[in-house]
């Protein structure tokens, strides 16, 4: 998984939620 920028839209995927915690 690639480090995505912190964005709060629809974190349905657990992986996405995990990445969201890490601000790129």
Jmol script that loads the backbone (N, CA, C; Angstrom):
load data "model"
ATOM      1  N   UNK A   1       0.833  -1.222   0.000  1.00  0.00           N
ATOM      2  CA  UNK A   1       0.000   0.000   0.000  1.00  0.00           C
ATOM      3  C   UNK A   1       0.861   1.263   0.000  1.00  0.00           C
ATOM      4  N   UNK A   2       0.460   2.222  -0.762  1.00  0.00           N
ATOM      5  CA  UNK A   2       1.232   3.460  -0.839  1.00  0.00           C
ATOM      6  C   UNK A   2       0.745   4.471   0.189  1.00  0.00           C
ATOM      7  N   UNK A   3       1.661   5.264   0.739  1.00  0.00           N
ATOM      8  CA  UNK A   3       1.313   6.291   1.728  1.00  0.00           C
ATOM      9  C   UNK A   3       0.514   7.417   1.091  1.00  0.00           C
ATOM     10  N   UNK A   4      -0.764   7.462   1.403  1.00  0.00           N
ATOM     11  CA  UNK A   4      -1.613   8.497   0.833  1.00  0.00           C
ATOM     12  C   UNK A   4      -1.738   9.676   1.786  1.00  0.00           C
ATOM     13  N   UNK A   5      -2.008  10.864   1.264  1.00  0.00           N
ATOM     14  CA  UNK A   5      -2.178  12.061   2.081  1.00  0.00           C
ATOM     15  C   UNK A   5      -3.367  11.936   3.026  1.00  0.00           C
ATOM     16  N   UNK A   6      -3.288  12.590   4.151  1.00  0.00           N
ATOM     17  CA  UNK A   6      -4.349  12.512   5.143  1.00  0.00           C
ATOM     18  C   UNK A   6      -5.618  13.179   4.627  1.00  0.00           C
ATOM     19  N   UNK A   7      -6.593  12.342   4.296  1.00  0.00           N
ATOM     20  CA  UNK A   7      -7.853  12.870   3.786  1.00  0.00           C
ATOM     21  C   UNK A   7      -9.026  12.172   4.444  1.00  0.00           C
ATOM     22  N   UNK A   8      -9.967  12.933   4.954  1.00  0.00           N
ATOM     23  CA  UNK A   8     -11.122  12.334   5.606  1.00  0.00           C
ATOM     24  C   UNK A   8     -12.354  12.455   4.720  1.00  0.00           C
ATOM     25  N   UNK A   9     -12.588  11.416   3.932  1.00  0.00           N
ATOM     26  CA  UNK A   9     -13.750  11.426   3.055  1.00  0.00           C
ATOM     27  C   UNK A   9     -14.628  10.224   3.387  1.00  0.00           C
ATOM     28  N   UNK A  10     -14.119   9.041   3.054  1.00  0.00           N
ATOM     29  CA  UNK A  10     -14.858   7.817   3.349  1.00  0.00           C
ATOM     30  C   UNK A  10     -13.883   6.681   3.610  1.00  0.00           C
ATOM     31  N   UNK A  11     -13.410   6.597   4.813  1.00  0.00           N
ATOM     32  CA  UNK A  11     -12.455   5.535   5.134  1.00  0.00           C
ATOM     33  C   UNK A  11     -13.201   4.253   5.487  1.00  0.00           C
ATOM     34  N   UNK A  12     -13.558   3.529   4.460  1.00  0.00           N
ATOM     35  CA  UNK A  12     -14.253   2.257   4.646  1.00  0.00           C
ATOM     36  C   UNK A  12     -13.261   1.116   4.771  1.00  0.00           C
ATOM     37  N   UNK A  13     -12.191   1.230   4.020  1.00  0.00           N
ATOM     38  CA  UNK A  13     -11.173   0.182   4.054  1.00  0.00           C
ATOM     39  C   UNK A  13     -10.261   0.376   5.266  1.00  0.00           C
ATOM     40  N   UNK A  14      -9.971  -0.735   5.955  1.00  0.00           N
ATOM     41  CA  UNK A  14      -9.086  -0.704   7.125  1.00  0.00           C
ATOM     42  C   UNK A  14      -7.689  -0.213   6.751  1.00  0.00           C
ATOM     43  N   UNK A  15      -7.264  -0.557   5.551  1.00  0.00           N
ATOM     44  CA  UNK A  15      -5.947  -0.149   5.072  1.00  0.00           C
ATOM     45  C   UNK A  15      -5.916   1.359   4.867  1.00  0.00           C
ATOM     46  N   UNK A  16      -6.986   1.877   4.309  1.00  0.00           N
ATOM     47  CA  UNK A  16      -7.096   3.309   4.055  1.00  0.00           C
ATOM     48  C   UNK A  16      -7.082   4.073   5.375  1.00  0.00           C
ATOM     49  N   UNK A  17      -7.825   3.565   6.338  1.00  0.00           N
ATOM     50  CA  UNK A  17      -7.911   4.186   7.652  1.00  0.00           C
ATOM     51  C   UNK A  17      -6.532   4.235   8.308  1.00  0.00           C
ATOM     52  N   UNK A  18      -5.764   3.160   8.106  1.00  0.00           N
ATOM     53  CA  UNK A  18      -4.424   3.062   8.680  1.00  0.00           C
ATOM     54  C   UNK A  18      -3.503   4.094   8.048  1.00  0.00           C
ATOM     55  N   UNK A  19      -3.674   4.283   6.735  1.00  0.00           N
ATOM     56  CA  UNK A  19      -2.836   5.225   6.011  1.00  0.00           C
ATOM     57  C   UNK A  19      -3.214   6.657   6.362  1.00  0.00           C
ATOM     58  N   UNK A  20      -4.487   6.853   6.614  1.00  0.00           N
ATOM     59  CA  UNK A  20      -4.984   8.180   6.951  1.00  0.00           C
ATOM     60  C   UNK A  20      -4.342   8.680   8.246  1.00  0.00           C
ATOM     61  N   UNK A  21      -4.073   7.742   9.134  1.00  0.00           N
ATOM     62  CA  UNK A  21      -3.451   8.102  10.407  1.00  0.00           C
ATOM     63  C   UNK A  21      -2.054   8.665  10.206  1.00  0.00           C
ATOM     64  N   UNK A  22      -1.432   8.292   9.075  1.00  0.00           N
ATOM     65  CA  UNK A  22      -0.080   8.758   8.785  1.00  0.00           C
ATOM     66  C   UNK A  22      -0.088   9.860   7.729  1.00  0.00           C
ATOM     67  N   UNK A  23       0.039  11.120   8.134  1.00  0.00           N
ATOM     68  CA  UNK A  23       0.088  12.246   7.201  1.00  0.00           C
ATOM     69  C   UNK A  23       1.347  12.210   6.345  1.00  0.00           C
ATOM     70  N   UNK A  24       1.151  12.118   5.058  1.00  0.00           N
ATOM     71  CA  UNK A  24       2.309  12.022   4.166  1.00  0.00           C
ATOM     72  C   UNK A  24       2.885  13.418   3.937  1.00  0.00           C
TER      73      UNK A  24
END
end "model"
wireframe off; spacefill off
backbone 0.3
color backbone group
